Amino acid sequence: MLARVRSRRVSPQGFRRIATISVGALLIVVVTGAVVRLTASGLGCDNWPRCGDTPFPEKGFHAFVEFGNRMVALVAIVIAIVTWIASRRVDGLPRWVSWTAGAVALGTIAQIPLGGLTVILDLHPLAVMSHFFLALAMLGLAVLVALEARAFEVGRPDSTVPRALGWLSLALVPVGIVLLVTGTLVTAAGPHSGGADIRRLGNLEDAVYVHVRASAIFGVAFLILVIALLRFRRTARPELLLACGALLLLLVQMGIGEYQWRNQLPWQVVLVHVSLAATIWAALVALAVRVVWAGQGAKRRAAADQAAKAHGPDEVRAVQNA
C-alpha cells in the first residue's frame, strides 16, 4: 500500500491547485501573525510550545489569539509540505520548481523554532521582524511556485515586452523589500510593538519619515513600469492588468497609511495596512515573474524571425520550441 501511495502521480492541474492553496494559506498566516502583534498577544502563550500549563489555551483573549495563529501556521505548514511532495510527483515538472517548493516547506517549518525564540526573547523587535520577513519570503517563493505550476499546466503566456522591462520589474522587488523593512520599523517604533512593556526600536517620527520617502521612491518606480506597459498593452495585456491592479492597491494603501497616522494608529486599521502590504508583495512578485516571461517571449520571437530570414520553417519551429 505504501508503494502505491509513493508511486501515485499528480496531474499538472492538481499541482496548480495545491500550489495556489499554499499561497492563500501563507497569506493568512501573515495576517493572523499581524493580529497577534497588534493586539499585544505575542506572550499570550508564554510557555512555548505549550499555552500556559497545557498544550491548549484555558482562557484569555491573548492566549486564544496566539494559539489561533499557531493553528493557522500549522495548517500552512502541512499544505506547504503537501505542495512539495506533490511537486515531486508531477511528470516533467522542472526540478528547480520542486526545490523551490521544498524551500517553502522548510521555511514554514523554521517558523516554529523562530517563533519560540521570539517568545523566549520577550518579543524583541528584531526577532519579531525576522519572523515577519521569513513569512513574506516564503509567500514570495510560493507565488513563484504557483505561477510555474500554472505555466506548466497551460503553457506560458504569449505576452511580449522588451527585456529591459523585465529588468525593471525585477529591480522593483528589492525596492519593495526596502519599503517593507521601513514599514516594520515604523511598527517596531510605534504603539503596536507588541505590548506596553515591550522594547521599542527607534523613534516613531523618524521611522515614518524614512518609510514615507521609501514609499515615494517605490511609487514612482512602479508608475514608470505601468506607463511602460501601457505602450505594449496589445502584446502584454495580462501583465498590464496585473500592474494596474497592484497600482490600485498601492493607492488604497497610501490612503490607509495617511488615515491611520492622523487617527493615532488604531490597530484594526494597521491590520488592514499590513494585510494589504502582504498582498501587494505577492502581486509584485507575480508581476515581476510575468514581465520577465514576457521579455523572454520577445527574445524567442526575435530569434524565430531571424531564423525565418536566414533559414526556413524547420529552423523557426526549432527556435520556438527551445
Secondary structure, DSSP 8 states (H G I E B T S, - for coil): -HHHHHH----HHHHHHHHHHHHHHHHHHHHHHHHHHHTT-TTTT-STTSBTTBSS--S-HHHHHHHHHHHHHHHHHHHHHHHHHHHTTSTT--HHHHHHHHHHHHHHHHHHHHHHHHHHTTS-HHHHHHHHHHHHHHHHHHHHHHHHHHHHHH--------HHHHHHHHHHHHHHHHHHHHHHHHHHHSTTSSSTTS---S-HHHHHHHHHHHHHHHHHHHHHHHHHHHTTTTT-HHHHHHHHHHHHHHHHHHHHHHHHHHTT--HHHHHHHHHHHHHHHHHHHHHHHHHHHHHHHHHHHHHHHHHHHHS-HHHHHHHHT-
